[in-house]
Amino acid sequence: MKTYLEDFKKIYSEERLMLVLMILNLALSIGLFVFSIIKLDPASAVVKVGYGDIGGYRDGSWTDMLAFPILAVIFGIFHNLIAAKVYHRRGAGVTKFFIITTTILILGALIVLIRLSKEG
């Protein structure tokens, strides 16, 4: 835990853009978490859980939709901790790429959740 604090202090003092990206990543993941919890409907027996180009939308139970809040926690908390370790070992360039990739994954999950909630 002490090394994480040292890494975050170093990121704060040396790489402000990376800190902004990490905060953006955390904010988007909190938004995904809140939106996915709001859209979670345990009362309905069948919800739209996925879609494909050929088969259309797939039906499933509401427990299949728990993947979105779990992804939000993983992307928001664990990926920021991993980013601090990547910064410590590999430097700023690789870490910024990692954080930007995670942010794109969060936005993709948010778009999929929005599309699924419009169909269900």
WORARA-V888669 format. One record per residue. N is the residue number from 1. RES is the residue in one small letter. OMEGA is omega in degrees with one decimal (999 if undefined). Layout:
N,RES,OMEGA  N,RES,OMEGA
//
This chain:
1,m,-179.2  2,k,179.7  3,t,176.2  4,y,178.0  5,l,177.3  6,e,178.9  7,d,179.2  8,f,175.8  9,k,178.3  10,k,176.7  11,i,-179.9  12,y,-175.9  13,s,-173.7  14,e,-172.5  15,e,-179.3  16,r,178.9  17,l,178.2  18,m,177.4  19,l,177.3  20,v,177.9  21,l,178.4  22,m,177.5  23,i,176.2  24,l,177.3  25,n,179.2  26,l,-179.7  27,a,178.6  28,l,179.0  29,s,174.5  30,i,176.2  31,g,176.5  32,l,179.6  33,f,-178.2  34,v,-179.0  35,f,-179.4  36,s,176.8  37,i,178.2  38,i,-177.8  39,k,178.7  40,l,-175.0  41,d,-179.1  42,p,-178.1  43,a,-177.8  44,s,-177.6  45,a,-176.2  46,v,175.5  47,v,175.2  48,k,-175.0  49,v,179.9  50,g,177.4  51,y,178.1  52,g,-178.3  53,d,-174.8  54,i,-172.8  55,g,-176.3  56,g,-177.7  57,y,177.8  58,r,176.9  59,d,177.9  60,g,179.2  61,s,-177.1  62,w,179.2  63,t,175.3  64,d,-179.2  65,m,176.6  66,l,177.6  67,a,-177.4  68,f,175.7  69,p,177.8  70,i,175.9  71,l,-179.8  72,a,178.9  73,v,179.6  74,i,-178.2  75,f,-175.1  76,g,-173.8  77,i,-172.7  78,f,-179.9  79,h,174.2  80,n,175.6  81,l,176.3  82,i,179.4  83,a,178.0  84,a,177.8  85,k,177.4  86,v,178.2  87,y,180.0  88,h,-174.9  89,r,-172.2  90,r,178.1  91,g,-171.5  92,a,-175.4  93,g,179.8  94,v,-179.3  95,t,177.2  96,k,176.6  97,f,179.1  98,f,-178.2  99,i,178.6  100,i,177.0  101,t,177.3  102,t,178.3  103,t,177.5  104,i,176.5  105,l,177.7  106,i,179.0  107,l,176.9  108,g,177.5  109,a,177.9  110,l,178.6  111,i,178.2  112,v,179.9  113,l,177.9  114,i,179.3  115,r,179.3  116,l,-179.6  117,s,176.6  118,k,-179.3  119,e,-175.1  120,g,999
//
